[in-house]
Amino acid sequence: MLLILLGVLVLHLIILVLLIVSTAASAWSVGGDRSSDLWYNCMTSNGGYHCKPASNEDWIQAVQALMILSLLFCFFSLIAFVFQLFKLVKGGRFFLTAIFQILASVFVMCGAIIYTVMSPDDVAQFGYAYVLAWVAFPLCLISGLIYIVLRKKE
């Protein structure tokens, strides 16, 4: 049982790192001498790297908010898991942890979908941060489902 709990904890930490990197990294879309993320649009010109803030359009602000919410809910889920690990009665299920983790999964999925649909047409290709967000989504959902099934044993 201890090995299962350790495995779930490691999976949870991996998901948290994926969400942090995908939210903060500067490669949601890349192409040629340009890259953009949720916060900045950067361009290489005249031998320098110049960045300007992302647009104030509603869709990019929605993606920013959803990614931050997914990060927060994943972190709250980790805190809830540690708390429930010590306070939950024997045979109890980790429902609070599961709810937070599944909500984090839904938020990252919605953010990635909005970015996919609304990103400008001149995007050459999506970057690694975008891919990490999509990788974090199923892992987060699977982790949430594991928490629903998982029971606390002595």
C-alpha positions in Angstrom: 0.0 0.0 0.0 2.9 2.3 0.8 4.3 1.8 -2.7 0.9 2.7 -4.3 0.7 5.9 -2.2 4.3 6.8 -3.1 3.5 6.2 -6.8 0.4 8.4 -6.7 2.4 11.1 -4.9 5.1 11.0 -7.6 2.6 11.1 -10.4 0.9 14.1 -8.7 4.3 15.9 -8.4 5.1 15.2 -12.1 1.7 16.7 -13.0 2.3 19.7 -10.9 5.7 20.3 -12.6 4.2 19.8 -16.0 1.5 22.4 -15.2 4.1 24.9 -13.9 6.3 24.5 -16.9 3.5 24.7 -19.4 2.1 27.8 -17.8 5.4 29.7 -17.4 7.4 28.5 -20.5 7.6 30.8 -23.5 6.8 28.3 -26.2 3.1 27.8 -26.7 3.5 28.6 -30.4 6.8 29.0 -32.3 7.7 29.7 -35.9 10.8 31.1 -37.5 12.0 34.0 -35.5 8.9 34.3 -33.3 7.6 32.6 -30.2 4.6 33.3 -28.0 3.2 32.1 -24.8 0.4 33.1 -22.5 2.3 36.2 -21.2 4.6 37.5 -24.0 5.1 37.5 -27.7 8.8 37.5 -28.5 10.7 38.1 -31.7 14.3 37.9 -32.8 15.4 40.9 -34.8 18.5 43.0 -35.3 20.5 40.5 -33.3 18.3 40.9 -30.2 15.4 39.1 -28.6 12.5 41.5 -28.1 9.4 40.7 -26.2 6.1 42.6 -25.7 3.2 41.6 -23.5 0.5 39.3 -24.9 -2.6 40.9 -26.3 -5.4 42.0 -24.1 -7.9 39.9 -25.9 -10.4 38.0 -23.9 -9.4 34.5 -25.1 -5.8 34.8 -24.0 -6.9 36.1 -20.6 -9.2 33.2 -20.3 -6.4 30.7 -21.1 -4.2 32.5 -18.6 -6.9 32.3 -15.9 -7.6 28.6 -16.7 -4.0 27.6 -16.5 -3.5 29.4 -13.2 -6.6 27.8 -11.9 -5.4 24.3 -13.0 -2.1 25.0 -11.2 -3.9 26.1 -8.0 -6.3 23.2 -8.0 -3.5 20.7 -8.5 -1.6 22.3 -5.7 -4.7 22.3 -3.4 -5.2 18.7 -4.4 -1.7 17.8 -3.2 -2.3 19.6 0.1 -5.6 17.8 0.5 -4.0 14.5 -0.2 -1.3 15.0 2.4 -3.9 16.2 4.9 -6.3 13.3 4.2 -3.4 10.8 4.3 -3.0 11.6 8.0 -6.5 12.5 9.1 -8.8 10.2 7.0 -10.4 7.3 8.7 -9.3 3.7 7.8 -11.2 2.6 4.7 -12.0 6.2 3.7 -11.6 7.4 0.1 -9.7 10.5 -1.1 -12.8 12.3 -2.5 -11.7 15.8 -1.8 -8.3 15.2 -3.4 -10.0 13.6 -6.4 -12.5 16.5 -6.9 -9.7 19.1 -6.9 -7.5 17.0 -9.3 -10.4 16.4 -11.7 -11.2 20.1 -11.6 -7.6 20.9 -12.4 -7.8 18.5 -15.3 -11.0 20.2 -16.7 -9.3 23.6 -16.4 -6.2 22.7 -18.3 -8.3 21.0 -21.0 -10.5 24.1 -21.4 -7.4 26.4 -21.5 -5.7 24.2 -24.2 -8.9 24.0 -26.2 -9.4 27.7 -26.2 -5.8 28.3 -27.2 -6.1 25.8 -30.0 -9.3 27.3 -31.4 -8.4 31.0 -31.0 -4.7 31.1 -31.7 -3.8 33.3 -34.7 -3.6 31.7 -38.1 0.1 32.7 -38.6 1.2 30.2 -36.0 3.7 27.9 -37.7 3.5 25.2 -35.1 2.6 24.7 -31.5 5.5 24.6 -29.0 6.5 22.3 -26.2 4.6 24.2 -23.5 1.4 23.7 -25.4 2.2 20.0 -25.7 3.0 19.7 -22.0 -0.4 21.2 -21.2 -2.1 18.5 -23.3 0.1 15.8 -21.7 -0.9 17.1 -18.2 -4.6 16.9 -19.0 -5.0 13.1 -19.2 -2.4 12.5 -16.5 -4.4 14.8 -14.2 -7.6 13.1 -15.0 -6.1 9.6 -14.4 -4.7 10.8 -11.1 -8.1 12.1 -10.1 -9.7 8.8 -10.9 -7.1 6.9 -9.0 -7.8 9.1 -6.0 -11.5 8.2 -6.2 -10.7 4.5 -6.2 -7.9 4.7 -3.6 -8.8 3.7 0.0 -6.8 4.5 3.0 -5.5 1.3 4.7 -3.4 0.9 7.8 
